[in-house]
């Protein structure tokens, strides 16, 4: 199978602590990019002059020409610049694109940085922008959502993910305590990670099930916690990686599959794009599911984790709840999952929520996870999920 040769590696990581409220005045996204880029480059110990690639989701202060805007602002001439737009799958998608560009020799090292703080400075003389209540849907004239979904109230994320959970329950049954265990084990991981917003606050399954119902059967503690923060990584070629400050995290395999945008157009809500993406990633890397030492799975809701574990091939379809019940998903368990707490308990810093999973996997393979380090961690499986389980990316990252 054609694909990556495993000759590009993550050599530096950067992640701001999760904060319910930003410390100090709000930063422009340009300033957030600058801070995270500096952190990632300094973490890697790489000469900034060798960084000539950059991937971005966008810049709030400039609606167009995002890579050029950042090139100019950072004082960083680029041989490769790209804007990636796959929702929560954006960060994982950035990683394989950067690895491919590095392997092709387009650039020596590339930054994949995602600011996460939503509160931006606002001029006192200008009214703030109107909030977007439509979630992944577009209310622009002519959009499919504007015509067929928004008039019926099928908007946002909570209700569509609850629809998936309800459909799952109808076909396979639903054990609320088993699904709650995902949130409980991830909270245990957050309690071992000082940067997590819920560090030091353990929960039980009873706490999860007693929390307010957001959209049946999804409870409040089964949904992401929005925070301020940001994350990024530096990907470099083999020559730079082998001279780096940390153990290189080689990008060995990836898969990407986009099936639809909104659930209205999904062929089957219970069989998601991660199945094809994961199969491609494992085949490219020449690895099996049993080779995975740590899983860093996109977790906007607990049902997302359950569906991903099944569709990515770690357990049979419809058997995920019993599989989860029989395993310890904490960093010290038999299937370490989201070892820094994931977006459920570390926090979702906007678009940077997806990059949290990349950083978590890379940190474990580098052996830098501190009190939550998985012993002998060599292989990480990372996923990204955009929309309503509609655009998904799988990565396999490996140490020497």
ROPA-67700 format. One record per residue (C-alpha): x, y, z; residue in three letters. Coordinates in steps of 0.5 Angstrom, whole numbers, padded with zeros to 4 digits, always signed. Each point is the difference from the previous one (the first is absolute). Last residue first. Example, Ala and Ser with C-alpha at 12.3 -4.5 7.8 and 13.67 -1.06 7.14 Angstrom:
REM residues 2
+0027-0002+0014SER
-0002-0007+0002ALA
REM end
This chain:
REM residues 400
+0024+0009+0035UNK
-0007+0003+0002UNK
-0006-0001-0003UNK
-0006+0004-0003UNK
-0006-0003-0003UNK
-0006+0005-0002UNK
-0007-0001-0002UNK
-0004+0006-0003UNK
-0008+0001+0000UNK
-0005+0004-0003UNK
-0007-0001+0001UNK
-0001-0003+0007UNK
-0004+0006+0001UNK
+0004+0006-0002UNK
+0008-0002+0000UNK
+0003-0006+0004UNK
+0008+0000+0001UNK
+0003-0007+0002UNK
+0007-0002+0003UNK
+0003-0007+0001UNK
+0006+0001+0004UNK
+0006-0005-0001UNK
+0006-0001+0005UNK
-0002+0001+0007UNK
+0004-0005+0004UNK
-0003+0003+0007UNK
-0006+0004-0001UNK
+0002+0007+0003UNK
-0006+0003+0004UNK
+0005+0003+0006UNK
+0004+0003-0006UNK
-0002+0000-0007UNK
+0007+0001-0003UNK
+0002-0007-0003UNK
+0000+0003-0007UNK
-0005-0006-0002UNK
-0005+0003+0006UNK
+0001+0007-0002UNK
-0001-0001-0007UNK
-0007-0004+0001UNK
-0002+0006+0005UNK
+0002+0005-0005UNK
-0004-0003-0006UNK
-0006+0000+0005UNK
+0001+0007+0002UNK
+0000+0002-0007UNK
-0007-0002-0001UNK
-0002+0004+0006UNK
+0004+0006-0004UNK
-0006+0002-0004UNK
-0004+0002+0007UNK
+0004-0001+0006UNK
-0003-0006+0002UNK
+0001-0002+0007UNK
+0005-0005+0003UNK
-0006-0003+0003UNK
-0005-0002-0006UNK
+0005+0003-0005UNK
+0005-0006+0002UNK
+0002-0001+0007UNK
+0008+0000-0001UNK
+0000-0007-0001UNK
-0005+0000-0006UNK
-0001-0008+0001UNK
+0005-0005+0003UNK
-0003-0007-0002UNK
+0003-0005+0006UNK
+0000+0005+0005UNK
+0005+0005+0003UNK
-0002+0006-0004UNK
-0007-0001+0001UNK
-0005-0004-0005UNK
+0000-0006+0005UNK
-0004-0006-0004UNK
-0006-0004+0001UNK
-0005+0005+0000UNK
+0003+0003-0007UNK
-0001-0007-0003UNK
-0007-0001+0002UNK
-0002+0007-0002UNK
+0004-0001-0007UNK
-0003-0006-0002UNK
-0005+0003-0005UNK
+0005+0000-0006UNK
+0006-0005+0002UNK
+0006+0003+0004UNK
+0006+0004-0001UNK
-0002+0000-0008UNK
+0000+0008-0001UNK
-0008-0001-0001UNK
+0000-0002+0007UNK
+0004+0004+0004UNK
-0002+0006-0004UNK
-0007-0001+0002UNK
+0001-0001+0007UNK
+0004+0007+0000UNK
-0005+0004-0004UNK
-0005-0003+0005UNK
+0004+0003+0006UNK
-0001+0007-0003UNK
+0005+0005-0004UNK
+0005-0006+0002UNK
+0005+0000-0006UNK
+0004-0006+0002UNK
+0008-0001+0002UNK
+0001-0007+0001UNK
+0006-0002+0003UNK
+0005-0007-0001UNK
-0003-0002-0006UNK
+0003-0006-0003UNK
-0006-0004+0001UNK
-0004+0004-0005UNK
+0005-0003-0005UNK
+0006+0004-0004UNK
+0003+0000-0007UNK
-0001+0008+0001UNK
-0003+0001-0007UNK
-0005-0006+0002UNK
-0002+0003+0007UNK
-0001+0007-0003UNK
-0004-0003-0006UNK
-0005-0004+0005UNK
+0000+0006+0005UNK
-0003+0004-0006UNK
-0005-0005-0003UNK
-0003-0001+0007UNK
+0001+0007+0002UNK
-0005+0002-0005UNK
-0006-0002+0005UNK
-0005-0006+0000UNK
-0005+0001+0005UNK
-0003+0006-0004UNK
-0001-0004-0006UNK
-0001+0004-0007UNK
+0001+0007+0003UNK
-0003+0005-0004UNK
-0005+0003+0006UNK
+0006-0001+0005UNK
+0004+0006-0003UNK
+0006+0001-0004UNK
+0001-0007-0004UNK
+0005-0006+0000UNK
+0007+0003+0001UNK
+0006-0005+0000UNK
+0007+0001+0003UNK
+0005-0005+0001UNK
+0007+0000+0003UNK
+0006-0004+0001UNK
+0007+0001+0003UNK
+0001+0007+0003UNK
+0006-0001+0004UNK
+0000+0003+0007UNK
+0008+0002+0001UNK
+0003-0001+0007UNK
+0001+0007+0002UNK
+0005+0005-0001UNK
+0001+0000-0007UNK
+0006-0003-0004UNK
-0004-0006-0003UNK
-0006+0004-0001UNK
+0004+0005-0004UNK
+0003-0005-0005UNK
-0006-0004+0000UNK
-0005+0006-0002UNK
-0004+0004+0004UNK
-0007+0001+0003UNK
-0001+0005+0006UNK
-0006+0000+0004UNK
-0005+0004+0002UNK
-0005+0002+0006UNK
-0005+0005+0002UNK
-0004+0002+0007UNK
-0006+0003+0002UNK
-0006-0005+0002UNK
-0006-0003-0002UNK
-0001-0007+0004UNK
-0002-0005-0005UNK
-0007-0004+0001UNK
-0001-0007+0004UNK
+0000+0004+0007UNK
-0006+0004-0003UNK
-0004-0006-0001UNK
-0001-0004-0007UNK
-0006-0004+0000UNK
-0004+0004-0002UNK
+0002+0007-0002UNK
+0004+0004+0006UNK
-0003-0004+0006UNK
+0003+0003+0006UNK
+0005-0003+0004UNK
-0002-0006+0004UNK
+0002-0005-0005UNK
+0007+0002+0000UNK
+0000+0001+0008UNK
-0002-0007+0001UNK
+0006-0002-0005UNK
+0004+0003+0005UNK
+0004+0006-0001UNK
+0007+0003+0002UNK
+0002+0007+0001UNK
+0007+0001+0001UNK
+0002+0002-0007UNK
-0007+0002-0003UNK
+0003+0006-0005UNK
+0006-0005-0002UNK
+0007+0003+0000UNK
+0002-0003+0007UNK
-0001-0007-0004UNK
-0001-0006+0005UNK
-0007+0002+0002UNK
-0002+0001-0007UNK
+0002-0008-0001UNK
-0005-0001+0006UNK
-0005+0004-0004UNK
+0001-0004-0006UNK
-0002-0006+0004UNK
-0006+0003+0002UNK
-0002+0003-0007UNK
+0001-0007-0003UNK
-0004-0004+0006UNK
-0006+0005-0002UNK
-0001-0005-0006UNK
+0000-0006+0004UNK
-0005+0003+0005UNK
-0005+0002-0005UNK
+0000-0007-0003UNK
-0004+0001-0007UNK
-0002-0006-0005UNK
+0002-0002-0006UNK
-0005+0003-0006UNK
-0004+0004+0004UNK
+0005+0003+0005UNK
+0005+0001-0006UNK
-0006+0004-0003UNK
-0001+0004+0006UNK
+0008+0002+0001UNK
+0000+0002-0008UNK
-0006+0005+0002UNK
+0003+0002+0006UNK
+0006+0002-0004UNK
-0005+0004-0005UNK
-0003+0003+0006UNK
+0006+0003+0004UNK
+0004+0002-0007UNK
-0003+0006-0002UNK
-0007+0000-0005UNK
-0005-0004-0001UNK
-0006+0005+0001UNK
-0004-0002-0005UNK
+0001+0007-0004UNK
+0007-0001+0001UNK
+0001-0007-0004UNK
-0003+0000-0007UNK
+0001+0007-0003UNK
+0005+0003+0004UNK
+0004-0006+0001UNK
+0000-0001-0007UNK
+0003+0007-0001UNK
-0003+0004-0005UNK
+0000+0007+0004UNK
+0005-0001+0006UNK
-0003-0003+0006UNK
+0006-0005+0001UNK
+0000-0006+0004UNK
+0005-0003+0004UNK
-0002+0004+0006UNK
-0006+0004-0001UNK
-0001+0005+0005UNK
+0006+0004-0002UNK
+0001+0006+0004UNK
-0001+0007-0003UNK
+0006+0004+0000UNK
+0002+0005+0005UNK
-0002+0007-0001UNK
+0005+0005-0001UNK
+0002+0006+0003UNK
+0003-0003+0006UNK
+0005-0004-0004UNK
+0000-0008+0001UNK
+0006-0004+0002UNK
-0001-0007-0001UNK
-0003-0005+0005UNK
+0000-0007-0004UNK
+0006-0002+0003UNK
+0003-0007-0004UNK
+0005+0002-0005UNK
+0002-0006-0004UNK
+0007-0001-0003UNK
+0003-0005-0005UNK
+0007+0003-0001UNK
+0004-0003-0006UNK
+0007-0002+0000UNK
+0005-0002-0006UNK
-0005+0002-0005UNK
-0002-0002-0007UNK
+0005-0006+0001UNK
-0006-0005-0002UNK
+0001-0003+0007UNK
-0001+0007+0003UNK
-0006+0001-0004UNK
-0003-0007+0001UNK
+0001+0001+0008UNK
-0003+0007+0000UNK
-0006-0003-0004UNK
+0000-0006+0005UNK
+0000+0005+0006UNK
-0005+0005-0003UNK
-0005-0005+0000UNK
+0000-0002+0007UNK
-0001+0008+0002UNK
-0006+0001-0005UNK
-0004-0006+0002UNK
-0004+0004+0005UNK
-0002+0004-0006UNK
+0003-0002-0006UNK
+0003+0007-0003UNK
+0007+0000-0001UNK
+0004+0006-0003UNK
+0007-0002-0003UNK
+0006+0003+0000UNK
+0007-0003-0003UNK
+0006+0004-0002UNK
-0001+0005+0005UNK
+0004+0006+0002UNK
-0001+0001+0008UNK
-0001+0007+0003UNK
-0005-0002+0004UNK
-0005+0005-0002UNK
+0002+0000-0008UNK
+0000-0008+0000UNK
-0007+0000+0004UNK
-0003+0005-0005UNK
+0002-0004-0005UNK
-0002-0007+0003UNK
-0007+0003+0001UNK
-0001+0004-0007UNK
-0007+0002+0001UNK
-0005+0001+0007UNK
+0006+0004+0003UNK
-0001+0001+0008UNK
-0003-0006+0002UNK
+0006-0004-0004UNK
-0002-0007-0003UNK
+0001-0007+0001UNK
+0008+0000-0001UNK
+0005-0004-0003UNK
+0007+0003+0000UNK
+0007-0002-0004UNK
+0007+0003+0000UNK
+0002-0001+0007UNK
+0008-0001-0001UNK
+0001+0007+0002UNK
-0003-0001+0007UNK
+0006-0004+0002UNK
-0003-0006+0003UNK
+0000-0001+0008UNK
-0006-0004-0001UNK
-0003+0003+0006UNK
+0002+0007-0002UNK
-0003-0001-0007UNK
-0007-0003+0003UNK
+0000+0006+0005UNK
+0002+0005-0005UNK
-0006-0002-0005UNK
-0005+0000+0006UNK
+0002+0007+0002UNK
+0000+0003-0007UNK
-0007-0004-0002UNK
-0003+0003+0007UNK
+0002+0007-0002UNK
-0003-0001-0007UNK
-0006-0003+0003UNK
-0001+0007+0004UNK
+0001-0001+0007UNK
-0005+0002+0006UNK
+0003+0003+0006UNK
+0003-0004+0006UNK
-0002-0007+0001UNK
-0005-0002-0004UNK
-0006-0003+0003UNK
-0002-0007+0001UNK
+0007-0002-0001UNK
+0004-0006-0003UNK
+0007+0000+0000UNK
+0004+0002-0006UNK
+0002-0005-0005UNK
+0007+0000-0004UNK
+0003-0006-0003UNK
+0007-0001-0004UNK
+0003-0006-0004UNK
-0006-0003-0003UNK
+0003-0004-0006UNK
+0001-0001-0007UNK
+0003-0006-0003UNK
-0005-0005+0001UNK
+0000-0002-0007UNK
-0007+0003-0001UNK
-0005-0003-0005UNK
+0000-0005-0006UNK
-0003-0007+0002UNK
REM end
